[in-house]
Amino acid sequence: MPATRALPTEEAVDLVQLTRTLAAKELAPRVAEAEADGEFPRDVFRTLGRSGLLGLPFAEEHGGAGQPYEVYLQVLEEVAAVWSSVAVGISVHALSCFPLARFGTEEQRRAWLPEMLGGELLGAYCLSEPHAGSDPAAMRTRAVRDGDAYVLNGAKAWTTHGGYADFYTVMARTSDDRTHGISCFLVPAGTPGLSADPPERKMGLTGSATATMRLDDVRVPVERRIGEEGQGLKIALASLDCGRLGIAAVATGLAQGALDHAVRYARERETFGKPIIEHQGLAFVLADMGAAIESARATALSAARLKDLGLTFTREASIAKLVATDNAMKVTTDAVQVLGGYGYTRDFPVERYMREAKVMQIFEGTNQIQRMIISRALDRSEGGVLTALGKE
């Protein structure tokens, strides 16, 4: 675990400590077996939800905990250091709730958000398609108005919680306009015509269910459209800014867990009459791992503080996602190296951390896409905004 956390309130300190305790007692004893068996731990999300951890960054008036994003990210880290599949699930649940919380009407928020944030329900986010992963504007899933409802047809790939979620936030095309022809819908599980393919067989995060969702004449009432018709791409991109911060925190927590295991092993393993942590060559590897994690953490929290101030943070979210996930891949690879042959076996968790880190460079926008976003933002930039005490 990180030596020091800078948390803004005593409530935040208690919350992170609660998360650390829950992770140790409820998650740690189950993670190895569940990941080996590919078991989706639905009950774990109910436990975390009843503790308030599924609605942390949302307003208290709608059933959330009203916590700033910098606190929410540090809670995600604590979970990810023990069980990354669950931490990814928390992040995806927040991603699936964000469109309603940010773009829904007050009537919609009052009607649906408290139940979504209360802990019993689990959400999924349907944006990617088999032919349109990094280019959401190329989606083909259609939503055609039919009286007081829309009829949705298409397929959504790589849906985390696919087949297990209680509600699906779905982006679908309502016109042929590339950028203003997509709309957002909140679709309950069990809606006729909504189904899930068998889960994908993945390299890592095997405790997280990922499946293609099929929409065959799925009727969604007009009142379940979130935002205006044609506003969906804007909603999706704003959601991804938040989701990228979540994944940055998950990657940082995963890397921290790998480092913790590597340090413990290096203290206990001896060669040439002393613990291997005292050999400079290996000690420097551990030092670089620690520095990479701290830089990732600082980058993610810096972006989160911009969000908490109400400032634009798109570029910073992409930087955080890029830095944290690339660093996590390097740190977990080095953790395997520290353990040597044992690191390559499933007797130790670091090989699993390495497999889990890989996908974090891919989802929520590949790291190549993050570089495009960052470079385009640099091309447009003419100077930063100065703020004090949250005021521009």
Protein Blocks (a to p, Z undefined) as FASTA:
>chain_A
ZZbdcdfbfklmmmmmmmmmmmmmmmmmmmmmmmmnopacfklmmmmmmnopmmmmpcfk
lopaopafklmmmmmmmmmmmommlmmmmmmmmmmmmmmmmmmcfklmmmmmmmmmnopa
ccdddfbdfklmklmklpcbdcddehjaccdedddehiehihjambdcddddfbfbfklm
cccddddehiahiacddddddfbhmlbccdddddehiacdfklpgcjehilmmmmmmmmm
mmmmmmmmmmmmmmmmmmmmmmmmmmmpcgehiafklpmklmmmmmmmmmmmmmmmmmmm
mmmmmmmnopafklmmmmmmmmmmmmmmmmmmmmmmmnmmmlmpckbfklmmmmmmmmmm
mggoifklmmmmmmmmmmmpgbdcddeehiZZ
